[in-house]
Amino acid sequence: MPSATGYPDKPIGIATSARAGSADFVARVLARELSLSLRQPVTVDNWANAVVPMPVIADARPDGYSLLVSGGALWIGPLFEEKPSRDVLRDFVPITLAASSPNILVVHPSLPVNSIQELIALAESRSRTLRYSSGSTGSSSYLAGEAFKLMTGINLVRAAYNESGAIDDLISGKVQLMFGTAGVVAPHLGSDKLRALAVTSARPSMLVPGLPTVAASGFPGFESATQIGLFAPAQTPAEIVEILSRESVRILRSPVIRNELLKTAMDTVGSSPQEFADTIKSEMARLENVIVRRSESNTAISLA
């Protein structure tokens, strides 16, 4: 069994998904700052396929030198599998939930609504069928839209896109609404291209000051976000996990780092390992119902 004595005494590697994504950015911020605080080089290894690092790190030696930064695909992805090959809380040790980025419910300006209640009233009327755009099945924009349909009981038709097309066709008016990721939607807010109705985080977000949450708009418990965390292989010694957690949380709670991530449409979190594990359990339980119910009854149109 690996020992925490003298940890770390050699370089640490962090595997993550492809360059330029949110997970990559978080990984690079953590690597940069951990290199300084742990006094050892911390490098980032990008994989073009976001799924690849998961088994690689899960099967790595649990000595604190092979880490993973991943988004929700790590724990949400298996919910779509009939026989999941991985169990995140069996195969990994959560270290900290590093950052979270909510979805923002936006509508095309031609839609005569200024609140969620007005949107629901319009959707319930027989005069028109509303279409919402989303990214691929399993994306946060998809999960937020489907959860909203289930919680409100309204009829929305999903228009499934490649990621880049979802926002473009909303702006053009081909679809009427979207639960867009903050990073995609934020550049268009404050213009006449989109109208924001609510944010999907559990609490108001610094990313969109003054915008109400869906939960506070009559749907308590509604929450959706892209979440990114730091993991180690299962059986990593508790002392090593404590070192990595302590230093990561300190970094993430720094005002400088908070501001750095805020500029990329992410709120820093910095949770304890147990808090992160509880978040994963809660999110899996909540989304399992959405995924199962939608797989039974969902209809969608696919667009490029």
N, C-alpha and C positions, 0 to 999 in steps of 0.2 A: 504494500500500500504506500503510495507517495506520501512524503512528509512535508509539512509546512516550514520546517526548519530552514532558515536562510532564504525563504521565498521573498522575492524572485532573485535568482542568481544567474539568469540568462535571458535572452530575448523572448518576448511573448508575441504570439501571432493571433490576430482576430480575423476570422473568415466572415465574409458577408456577401451580399448579392452584387450585381453589376454596378459599375461606376455611375455616379451622378444621381443615384436615387437617394431617398430619405435615409435608408439603412446605411448606405455607404457614407453619407455625411455624418451621421451620428457616430459610426465606427471610427471615422477619421478624427473627429473631435475628441473622443475618448482615448484613442491611441496617442494622439499628440499630448494630451494632458497627463495620461497615466505614465507615459515615458518620463515626464518630469518628476512626478511624485514618487514613482517606484524606482527611479534611477536605473532603468533598463530599457533598451529599445522595445517599442511596441509597434508592430507592423500590421498593415491591413492587406488581406489577400482577397481580391475580388473574384467572384465566380459569375460567369455569364448567366447560368441557370440558377435562380434563387434557391432551388430545392437541393442542389448538390452539396453545399456545405453542411447540411443538417446531419446526414449519416456520417459524413467525414468527421465532424466534431463529436458526435455522439459516440463514435467508436475510438476516439483518440484516447491517449493515456490521460487519466484524470489527475493531472499534476499542476493545473493552473496555467500551463503554457500554450494551450490551444483553446481559444474562446470563440464564441459565435455572437454576432449581432444580427438579429433577425426581426422582421415584422410579424404580423399576425398569421402569416401563412404557416408558420411553424406549428401553431396550435389550432388554427381554423381549418387548414387544408385537410387534416385527417377526418374532419366531420363530413367531408364529401366522399370519403372512401368507404366502400362496403366492408372491407376488412383492412383497417388502418395498419400500416407497417411500422409506424412509430407512435409512441406515447410521450408527449413532451415532458410531462412531470415524472415519467419513469426513466427517460433517456438523458435528461438534462437537469442541471441545477440552475434555477433562475437566480440571477445575481441582483439585477435591478431593472425596473421598467424605466428606461432612460428618457423617452420622449413620447408625446402623444399629439396627434394632429386631427382635429375633428372634421366632420363633413359640414358643409353649409348648404341648407336648403335654399335654392335660388330658382326664380321663375323668369320666364321671358316677360319683358315689360308690357306686352300686349295682353297678358293675362290680368283681368280686373280684380286682383286680390292684393291685400297688403298684410295679411296675417294668416297663420295656419288655419284658424277657424273659417276664414273666408275661402281659403283653398278647399277645405273639406266640404263646405256648403256648395261650392261650385262643382266639385267632383261628384257629389251626391245628386246633383240635378241631372235630369235626363237629357239636357240640351247638348251636352258634349262629352266626349271621352278624352281624358287627359293622358298624355304619354310622357313618361320620364325616361331620360337617357342615363345609361350607366356604363361603366367599363365591364370587363369580363366577369363571368360568374365567379363569385368568391371575393371580388374587390369590395372595398369599403363602400363605394357608391352603390353597388348592387345590394349589399347586405343592409345598408341604411334604408334604401328604397323599399325593399321587401319587408323589413321590420315595421316600417311606417304603414304599409298597406295592411299588415296583420293587426297592428294596434288600433288603427283608425277604422278599419273595415271598408275603406273606400276602394273604388275600382280604378286602378292605374295600370296602363299597359306599358310594359318595359320595352324600351328600344335598346337592344344590346349592341355595343360598339367596340371597336378597338379603342384603346384608351384615348388616343388623340382626337377621335371623331366625336366623342360625347359632348364636349363643351362647345365645339364648333357648330354643331347642329342645334344646340340650344340657343346660341346667340343668333343664329340665322332664323330661328322660329319654327324649324321643322319638328321640334319637340317642345313641350311647354315647361318642364321643370327638371331639376336634377339635384341629387344630394352630392354635390361635387366636393372633392377633397379641397382643403383650405388652400393648398399650394396652387391648385389649378384655378380656383374660383377667385381668390383674393385680388389678382391683378385687374379683374374686371369690375370689382365693386367700386361704388362711387361714380360710375359712369352711367350712361343710359342703356347699356347693353344687357344688364341683368338687375333683378331686384331681389335682395336677400330678405328672407322671412324669419329664419331661425338657424341656430347652430346646434349640432347634435351632441356636443359634450355634456357631461352630467352637470357641470357648472358653467357659468359665463366664461368665455375665453378672451384672453388678452389679444388674441388675433383679430377679433371683431368686436371691439368695445361697444357696449350698448345693445348688442343684438341678443334677443331673448333665446333661451334654450327651448328645444322641442318639449322637454320634460316640464318646464314651467309654463308651457302653453296649453296645458290640459292633459298631458300624457306622462305622468310621473313614471320614472324608471326607464324612459327611453334614453338610449345612449348609443353612440356609434363613433368610432375613431380609428385611425391608423395608429397602432402602438408598436413601439420599437424597443426591444430589450437586449440585455447582455446575459449570455448563458455560458455555463461550463459543462463538461461531460458529467454524467452521473457518477457518484462516488468521489468527486473532488473533495478533499478534506475540508471540514467546516472552517478551519483556521484560514485556509487560503480563500475560501468564499468570503469570509468576514473581511479580509484585507481588501479584496477586489471591490466588495460592496461599499465598504467605508470610503475608499478613495473615489470611487465612481460617484457616490452620492454627494460627497464634498464638491467634486467638480461640477456636477449638474446643478447644484444649488448656488453656485457662484453667479452673481448678477451679470458678470461679463459673458459667461457661457449661456446663461438664460437669454440674454439679448442676442447672442450669435445665432442661437437656434430659432428664436422668434423671427428673425429676418428670413428664415427659410420655411415659415409657416408651421413651426413646431413649438409646442409648449414643453418645457422640461418637466420631468417628474422627480426622479431620484427616489425610488421606493426601496424598502428593505426586501431581502429575499422572500420572506414570508408574505409580505404584502403583494409582491409580484406574483407569487404562486396563487394567492387568493384571487387576484385579478384574472389570471388565466382560467382558473376553475369557473369563476362567475361568468366570464365571457363565453366560454365553451357551452355552459349550460343554457345561457340565454340564446345563443345563436343556433344551437342544435335544433331548437324548436322552429326557428325561422327556416333553416335549411330543409328540414324534413317536410314541413308544411308546404314550402314552395316547390319541392321536387314532386309533390303529389298533384299540385294544382296550377303551377305557374305556366303562363303563356307569354311568349316574347317574340318580338320581331328582331331579326339580326341585320345590322347595318354595318357597312365598312367603316 
